[in-house]
Amino acid sequence: MPKYFFHLQSARPYEDDGGLDLPSDPAAWVEAKRFARDIESSLKPGETWHLEVHREGRPIYSLKICDRH
């Protein structure tokens, strides 16, 4: 089973060094959306977050949340 890593760049960056064993890329996408929902209440005006999902050392998904004011 592939291992996926979820890295967050923000005012409070998070480097996932443990990863998750998931059955597929679509399952990793579901986890990325869940991760974004779990942290959404911490997003403050003016902040930008960038979540990348990596498999085998390469990004496969990228989510960017930003305030455009």
N, C-alpha and C positions, 0 to 999 in steps of 0.2 A: 504494500500500500504506500503511495507517495506521501512524503512529508511536505507540509505547506507552512510557510512562515508569514506572519502578519506584522509588518513594520509601519509605524506611525511617525510622521514628521509633523510636529506642531510646537506650540509653546512648551509642551511637556512631552518630548519625544519618547517613543517606546520601541525598543528593539527586541523582537521576538527571537530568543535564542533557543527555545524549546521546540517550537513548531507543533503542528497537529498532524496526525496520520489521518488522512481522509481518502475515500475511495476514488475520487475523480476531481477534475477541474470544476465542474458544475457544483459539486459539494463545497469546494473552497469558496466559490462565489456566494453561496448561501451563508457561509460562515463570515465572509467579509461584510455582507449586509447586516448580519446579526451584530457584528463588532461595531459597525457604524451606529446602529440603533442604541447599543449599550452605552456609547460614549457621547451621544448627541447632546445630552443635558449639560455636559461640561463645555461645549462650544460657546464662546463669548463673542459679542460683536467685534469685528475687526480682526479676528483670528482666521487663519487658514490651516486646514488639516489635509494631509495627503497620506492615504493608506495604500500600501502596496502589498500584494500577495505574491510571494516568491515560491517557486518550485525548482529544485535543482540549481539554486543560485541565480535564477533569472526571474524577473517580474512577469507575471502572467495576467494580473489584474491590477488596476489602479483606480482609486476613488479619490476625488478631490472635493473638499467642502470649503467654500470660501464666502466671505462677506464682501459684496461688491459696492458697499456704500462709500 
